[in-house]
Amino acid sequence: VEYRLSFGNPSQVATTDAQLMLQLPGGAQVLMADGGVLQGDMLVWDLDELAPGQVGRRTVRIGFDPPPPNGTLLRLPMVRLAGLQDFVERQTWASRDVRIGEMPQLGLEMDLAPDPARPGDLAVPRLTVTNRSAVLQTGLQVEMLYPSGFGSLANSGLSDGGFCPGTTCNPGQLVTWNLGSLPPGGGRTIFVPASLVPAMSAGVHVPLSARTTADGLRDRWRRESLVVAGPNTFALALDLEDGPHAPGSNVMLRLHYGNRSNQPIENTRLRFELPPGLSLVTISDGAIQNGRWIEWPVGTLEPGQVSRRSALLRVDSAAQPAELLKLVRARISGDTNLLNPEAWADGTLRVAAQRNLSVSLAMNPQVAGPGEQLDIDLVVTNHASVPATGVRVDMPYPQHLSSLGNSAITGGACQGTACNRGNTVTWTPGTLQPGEARVLSLTPTVVSGTSAPALGSLIRFYARVRNEQLDQGVAAISVLVGEWVEPPPMVDTLFADRFELAVVNP
């Protein structure tokens, strides 16, 4: 069982001697503690000082031997955050129940970006559901509790016909998607382009809960927390090459990052963990590998600087169709003014027996400044041996872009006459013949003036394609705003392994 512990200081006073503590359930064994120290049955993280609005996250993975029987309701006894404010002890608690059972026939994952977010930011939670069974599933439904902290969103802004009671989603209401049928090994991704309330306090969390079910199947749940920060120093995005991906195929992972503060960040470190089911092929030079953890010691990142690190990954040949490989622990951290700023990014890679339909994104330029025009091409390809009919492409229009008239979108449009942040750009290419590729495009401009994004920011584009045959593909890419720092070259990890073996055993 894996827990992600998100914490923050929403007050206006610094918290000193801060500690994060997790009490282990009876019989639990710690498999990964993300820097925590085991003291009896308690995992403890010494956080030192939490400044007003500062946030953080730690991950812990526990196991049981023997495992609890199916039907067990496993309760995490206590998570406690404590510290001193003006010499007075302050503390808060949280707990979570986990249901133990057989592997469900539906898979469900949730991706959040940006994380942390700032008050007023556009957040686009994405939910991916898959059919892990060998039969067609009917009556597929996804529900999500519209969270406190999100501004109102019209039903027309939800993807895939999602709806709340009435015409608008407000906090506390249930968002529902009726998705119909899902073939064996198939998957669907839906999204919610909502903005955080501008008046939110930094240091709080926005809890998100979703579930999916189908006719005759028990439900599958997914819970995440979106952390809200103040003048966040880091920007980080995890971009995966167009998917889904077949067993044995390669996929490029790119980690884009930047320093959007006005001061240098020292001892910058970028790291991520390879989940089971993926292996390294090539990687940006300078990485240090410790087990399944990959880390780059970036060093000092000056104000406004942006860069990236990349890794070419291979999906294991034994991976099963409909499997969701979750890359959840990409993290960038550093030191500034005795604080330890952090940012996180995650992404979900869906495994499919074969890729019938895909969309890829190309940007020019990939590093831009305020007021600069972006030329964006989306290439939609039918990889199947039969025509793809009813092809449709959707892309949430990101923040940090000026309003774009529909006339500047080749073959596509937003509702109304122009695209603004949070709107969805839609293209309907219709039918693609076997092997046919179609290029779609738009030419937005980065916002300038007083509303321009800070140097060191990222503009993240996400696109999804689907057809009447229930095929679907997704892609994501980021445009960086700031001063580009050239990344190190890619190196062949397979060759490096062979070379090391030859030296050790001549």
N, C-alpha and C positions, 0 to 999 in steps of 0.2 A: 504494500500500500504506500502510495506517495502523497505527501502533503506539501503544499506550497504555503509558507507562512508569510503573509504580507503585513507590514506594520508601518506606523508613521506617527508623527507628532503634530496634531492639528491645532495645538495651542499657540499662543504668542510668546511662550517662555521656553527657553532651552531646558532639556531634560538631561541631567548628568547621571553617571553610574547606571546607565540603562542596561537592562538585561532582558533577553528573550528566553523563556523557559518552556519546555515541552515535557510533560509527564507521559512516560510510555505506558501503553496498556500492558496488562499482565501477560508474560510469555513472549513479548515482542523482542526482536533482535534488530539492532541498528545496521542497516546495509549501506547507507550514505547519509552524512550529517551536514555537509556544506559548511564546515568550519566549526560546528558545535562540539562541545566537550561533554562526555557522559559522566555524570555525577550521580551514582546510585541508579535510580530509575528515572532520572531527570536529565534531559539534554539542555545545555546552557550555552547561549551565545552572549559574550560580553560586547556590547555595542558602544560603550563609552558614552559619548554625547550625541543626542539627537537634537539638532537645531529646529527652530520653529518651521514647520512645513516639510521637514526632511522625511523621506520614506525609504523603505528597504524591503528586501524579500530574502528568505532563506528556504531551502528545500531539504526535506528529510524523507528517506525511504526506509521502511521497516518491513520485516518479514516474520513469519511464524513457522516453527517446526516442533510439532506437526501443525499443519494449517488448521484454522477453525473450520468446523463443519458448515456445509451449505445451510443457509437460513440464519446464520449468526448475525446479529446486529452489533458491529464493532464500534465502540465509542472511544474516541481519543479523550482521555480523562480531562486534560486541561492544557491550554496554551496561555501563558501569562507574559505580559509585557510590563515591566516595572522600572521605576527610576525616581530621581529626586528633582522636584521643581521648587526653587527657592527653599531648599532644605526640607521640603515636605514630600513624603513618599506618595507617589501616584502609581496606579496600576490598573490594568484592564485584562479581561479574560475572554477566551473563545473556546469552543469545543465543536466537534464534528462527528456525526455518525456515518458509518460505512456498512453497507449491506454485503455480506459474503454470499456468493452463489455461483452457479455454473456460468461459463462464458456466454453472454447474451448473443442472440442472432443478429442484433443490430449494433453497429458501431456508431459512436458519437464523439466528436471533438469540437472544441471552441478555440478560436484564435482571436487575440486582441491586439490592436495597434492604434495609436502609439501606447507604450507602457513603460514608464508612467505617462499619464496624460496631464495636461494643464487645464484649469478652468476655462470653459469655452471651446476647447479643442473638439474637432470632429473625430469621433470614435466609430469604427466600423467593425463591430463584432461579427465574426463569420462562424457559422455552424456547418459542419460536414457530417452527414449521416451515410452509413454504408449498410449493405445487405451481406452479412457474413454467411448466410445459409446457402443451401443448394437449390432453393425453390424461390419462385416469384413471391414477393411480399406485397400485399395489397393494403389499402387503407392507411398508408404511411402518413404519420402526423408528427409535427414538431411543435413544441410549445416553449415559450420563454417568458419569464416574468419580467415585464418592463421595469427597469430598476430606478430607484430613487437616485437623483443626480443627473439623469438624462432629461433633456428638454422634450417638450411635446413633439410628436412626429406623426404626420398624416399617414393614414393607411396606404395612400398611393406611393409613399416613399419607401415602403417595405418591399423587398424583393419577393418574387415568386408568389404573388397574391396573398402575402401575409396580412393579417388584419387583427385589430383590437375591437372590442365592443364599440359601436358608434363609428365615427369617421377618423378619430385621432387616438394615438397611443399616449397615455400618461402614466407616470409612476404608479405601480401597484396593479396595473391591468395585465391581462394575459395576452401575449401575442401568439397567434395560431397560424400554422401553415398546414394546409391539406395538400400533400404532395402526390397522392395517388399510388401508383405501383412503382416498385424498384426491383429490377431483375437480379438474379444471383451474381454477386461480385460487383454490383453497381454502386454508385454513390451520387449524392447531391450535395451541393454547397449553397447555402442561403446567407443573406447578410442584412444587417440593420444599420444604415447610415444615420446615426444620431449624434447630436452635439451635447457635450456636457454643459450644465448650467454655469454661466459665467461667474455667479456669486459663490461657487463652491469654495470651501476652505481647503488649502493645501494640507496634505497629511492624512486625508480621509480615504476610504475605500468605497468603491462601487461594486457591490456583490451582484454577480450574474448567475442565474440558474436556468438550465434548459433540460428538456427531456424529449425523447422520441419513443414512439410506439407504432405498432402495425396490427392488423387483424390477427387476433389469437396469440400475440406475443406480449411478454411483460415489458415494462418500460425500461429505458436506459437513461441515466442522468449524467449531466456534466455541470460542474460548478467552477467558476473562476472569480477572481477579484481584480478589478481595474484600479490601480493605485493613482491617486491624484496628487501631483507635486506642484510646487510653486515655480519660481524661475529655474526650471530644470537645466542643469549644465550640459547633460549629454543628450544626443539623439541617436537612436539605434533602430535599424530595421533588418529583418531576416527575410531575404528574397529567395524563393525557390524557382528553378527553371520550370517551364510549362509542364503540367502534369495532366492526368495521372501517369504513373510509371510502372512498367512491367518488371517482374522479377528478372534480375540479371542486368538491368539497364543502368545507365549512369544519369546523375542529376547534379547540376551545378547549384551550389549554395553560395550566396553572397551576403556578407555582413557589412552593411553601410553604416558609418558612424560619423559624428561630428561634435565639436565643442561649441555650443551656442551661447556660452557665457562671455564675460568681458575680462577673464583672467585665465592664465595657463592652468591646465590640469596635469599634475605630475603623476608619475608611476601609473600611467594608464595601462590597464590590462583588459584584453578582450578574450572571452572564453566561451566554449559551448561543449555540450556533451553529446556524443554520438549515441542515439538510442539503439537497442538491439534491432537487427534487421538492416543496418547500414554499415558500410565500411569505407575507408578512405582510399582514393586512387591518387589524386594529386592535391596539393595544398599550397597556399601562399607561404613562402619561405619564412623562417624565423619562428615557426610554431614549436611549442613544447608539448609532447604527448605524454600524458600520465594515465594509463589505462584507457578509458573511453573519453577522458577529458582532453580537449585541445585548447591551448592557451597561447596567445601572442602577447609578449611584453612590448606594448606600443611605445612606452616612454612618455615624454611630455607632449601634450596636445595643446597647441597655442589657440587663442581665441579665434573663432571663425574657421578653423581648419576642418577639413572633411577628408575621408579616405574610405578604404574598404579592405577586407580580407576575404579570400574565397577558398572553397574546398570543393573538389569534384568527388562526389560520393557514388557508391554503387549499391543498388538494392540487392539484397541477398537473393540468390536463385531459389531458396526455399521459402521466400516470403509468399504469403497467401493472398489471393485476390480479396479486396475489400478491407485488407489490413490497413490501419491508420498508424503511420510512424510519426510520432510527435517529437519535434525538436523544440523543447520548452525552456532550455536553460542557457540560451545565449545571453551573456551579461557583459556589460562594460562598466568598469569602475576605475576610480583614481582618487587623488588627494588634492584638496585645495582648501586653504584657510582652516586647517585642522579638521575638515569635514571629509566624508567619503561618499561623494555622489555616485549614483548608480543608475543604469537604465537596463531594460530587459527587452527581449524580442522572442517570439515563438512562431512556429509554422507547422503545418500538418502536411505530410506527404502521403497521398493515397495510392495504394497498390492496386493495379488492375491487370487482368490476364493479358490484355492488349489495349493499346491506345487507339481509339477510333476517331477521336476528334480532339483538336488542340487549338490553343490560342497562345501566341507569343507576343511580347512587347519589345519595341525598340525605341530608344529616345535619342534625340539630338538637339542640344548637347546633353550629356549626362551630368555635367557640373554647370550650374547656371547662376545668374545673379538677379536681383530684383529688377523687374521691368523687361526681362529677356524672354523672347518667344521660344517655346518648345515645339519641336516637330515630333509627333508621336504616331508611330505606325503599329497597328495590331494586325498580325498575320494569322488568319484562320485557315486551318488545313483539315481536309477529310482524309484520314489515313485508311479508312475502311475500303472494302472491295465493292460496296454498294453505295448508291447516292445517299447523302445526308440531307434530309428535308427539314424544313422549318427551322433552319439555323438562326440562332439569336445570340448576340453578344451584349453583355451588360458590364458597365464600369462605373462605380461610384466616383463622382467628380470630387477630387481631393481639395483640402484646404490649401491656402497660400497661392491660389490661382485666381486671376481676374475673371469676372463674368465673361462667358463665351457664347456668342450668338450661334444658333443652330446652323447658320449659313457657313460657319467655319468648321463644321463637322462633316466629313465626306460620308454620305450615305447614312448618317445617324442623327439623333436628336435627343434632347431632354424634353420633359413636359413643358409646355409653354413655348416661348420663343428663344430662351437662353438657358445656359447651364450655370448654376451657382453651387457653391460647396454643399455637399450632401445630396444634390440631385443625382439621378442615375442616367448616364448616357447609354442609349440603346441603339444597336444596329441590327437590321434584319436582312442578312444576305440572301435568305431563301434557301435554294437548293445548291449544294456543292457536289460535283461529280467525284467519283473515286480518284484520289490523288490530287484533286484541285485545291489550290490555295488562293485565298482572297485577301487583299490588303485594304484595311480600313484606316482612317486617320483623323486627327484633330490637331489644332494648332493653338493651344492656350498660352497665356502669358503669365509669368510670375508677378505677383502683386508687388507694387513699388510704393514709395512714400512712407507715411507713418504706419501703415498697416503691413509693410513688407516683413517677410520672415527674417528672423535674426540670422546672421551668417553663422554657419554651423548646423543649420536645420536640414531636414529631409522632407521631400514631397513624395509620398508613396502612392503608386498606381497599382490597382488590383483589377483584373479583368476575368470574366467567366464566359464560356461559350457552352451552349447546349443545343440539342436538336430534338425532333419528334421521336427519334429512336431511343431516347433516354440516355444518350451519351453526353458526357460533360467534360470540360477541361478548364483549368484555371492557370493563371500566371500572375506574378507580381514583380515590380521593379521600382527602384527609387531614384529620383533625381536629387542631387546634392546641391545645396546652396552655400557657397563659401569658397575658401582657398583650398585647392586640391593638393593633397600630399600623395605622391606616387607610391603605390603599394609595392612590396617586394615581389619578385617573379614567382611563378608557380614551380613547385618541385615534385618529382615523381616519388611518392611514398613507397610504392612497390619496389622501385629500384633501390631506394635507400635501405629498405629492409634487407634486400639481398646483399648489398654491399656490407652492411653491418655484420651479417652472418659470416661472410667470407673473412672479415678481419678477426672476429672473435675465435673462429675455428679454422686456422689456416691449414 
